[in-house]
Amino acid sequence: MENLEKAELTPEEAKNKKAILKKIIFITVMIDILIAYFVFYFFVYNKQETPVETPTSAVQNYTIAETLDVSCNIDEDCETPGDYLIRSSCPYTSKCLEKKCNVICPEF
């Protein structure tokens, strides 16, 4: 019968086997990092967002319903009074014109 015992590796063969195993692990980790990078790039970073249009940014013409005694720099500084918000005759909003808040009715 043949001798089926496990052959002992010489120290140099063990060193080579360990080096090859380290290279295989390194290559596997690098491939995993590349896959994660491409998944992130194509599904997260490269995602095209559609711009959000606010109703007032798309409107060119409007009628000023009232000029308020509130100073402002941008439209977001202005707050539309509640009595205009509850009206159904027009979708009233506020706009900063000439450093004063104005309640406007957009014309569609």
Residue pairs with C-beta under 8 A, 6 or more apart in sequence:
9 17
55 91
55 93
55 106
56 75
56 93
56 95
56 104
56 106
59 106
59 107
59 108
61 106
61 107
62 95
62 104
62 105
62 106
62 107
63 104
63 105
63 107
64 97
64 102
64 103
64 104
65 84
65 90
65 92
65 102
65 103
65 104
65 105
66 84
66 102
66 103
67 100
67 101
67 102
67 103
68 78
68 81
68 94
68 100
68 101
68 102
68 103
69 100
70 77
70 78
70 79
70 100
70 101
71 99
71 100
71 101
72 78
72 96
72 99
72 100
72 101
73 96
73 99
74 96
75 94
75 95
75 96
77 96
77 101
78 94
78 95
78 96
78 101
78 102
79 94
79 101
80 92
80 93
80 94
80 103
81 103
84 92
84 103
85 92
90 105
90 106
91 105
91 106
92 103
92 104
92 105
93 103
93 104
93 106
94 101
94 102
94 103
94 104
95 101
95 102
95 104
96 102
